[in-house]
Amino acid sequence: MQNTNDFMEVDFEKQKEEIYILFNEVKLYTDLYLDEICKGKATPYICELKNTKEGRESIHKYVINCMCNYNDFSIGQALMEMERGLNPNMMND
């Protein structure tokens, strides 16, 4: 029988490290996705935004936020949602 104290023991440092790795992977895949979608003209606002360090960080934060808060959001969906918020031609009334 497992000791109930074992269940309560959580390695927070290991979890923190795993989350850090996961977020860095999301950033990497977001950058790869941006390289692909910015070959076309569907997302001009985020493609312009990605050209600065601050802009890229803003995109990364937005994508991570969407993926954490809306479990079914993919990187592509988060990027399109961000574009809709930035592009006046795509805004809904």
C-alpha positions in Angstrom: 0.0 0.0 0.0 1.3 3.4 -1.0 1.9 5.9 1.8 -0.5 8.8 1.6 2.4 11.2 2.2 4.0 10.1 -1.1 0.9 11.4 -2.9 1.4 14.8 -1.3 5.0 15.0 -2.3 5.2 17.0 -5.5 8.5 17.9 -7.2 7.7 21.5 -8.0 11.1 22.2 -9.5 10.7 19.3 -11.9 7.2 20.6 -12.9 8.6 24.1 -13.3 11.3 22.8 -15.6 8.8 20.7 -17.7 6.5 23.8 -18.1 9.5 25.9 -19.1 10.5 23.3 -21.8 6.9 23.1 -23.0 6.6 26.9 -23.3 9.9 27.0 -25.3 8.6 24.3 -27.6 5.4 26.3 -28.2 7.5 29.4 -29.0 9.6 27.4 -31.4 6.6 25.9 -33.2 5.0 29.3 -33.2 8.1 30.8 -35.0 8.0 27.9 -37.5 4.3 28.5 -38.1 4.9 32.2 -38.6 7.6 31.5 -41.2 5.1 29.4 -43.1 2.0 31.6 -42.9 3.9 34.8 -43.6 4.8 33.5 -47.0 1.3 34.4 -48.0 -0.8 37.5 -47.4 -3.5 36.1 -45.1 -2.0 37.5 -41.8 -0.3 40.9 -42.6 -0.6 42.3 -39.1 1.0 39.5 -37.2 3.6 39.0 -39.9 4.6 42.7 -39.5 4.5 42.3 -35.7 6.9 39.3 -35.8 9.7 41.5 -37.2 10.6 43.0 -33.9 11.7 41.3 -30.7 8.9 42.9 -28.7 6.4 41.9 -31.4 7.5 38.3 -31.4 7.3 38.1 -27.6 3.8 39.5 -27.8 2.8 36.8 -30.2 4.4 34.1 -28.1 2.5 35.4 -25.0 -0.8 35.5 -26.9 -0.4 32.0 -28.3 0.6 30.5 -24.9 -2.3 32.4 -23.2 -4.8 31.0 -25.8 -3.5 27.5 -25.5 -3.6 27.6 -21.7 -7.0 29.3 -21.3 -8.8 27.6 -24.2 -7.6 24.0 -24.2 -8.7 23.3 -27.7 -6.8 26.2 -29.4 -4.0 25.3 -31.7 -1.1 27.6 -32.6 -2.7 28.3 -35.9 -6.1 29.2 -34.3 -4.4 31.4 -31.8 -2.5 33.3 -34.5 -5.7 33.7 -36.6 -7.5 35.0 -33.5 -4.7 37.5 -32.9 -4.8 38.6 -36.5 -8.6 39.1 -36.3 -8.0 41.4 -33.3 -5.3 43.4 -35.0 -6.7 43.6 -38.6 -9.5 46.1 -39.0 -10.6 44.3 -42.2 -11.3 41.1 -40.1 -13.0 42.6 -37.1 -16.5 41.5 -36.4 -19.2 43.9 -35.2 
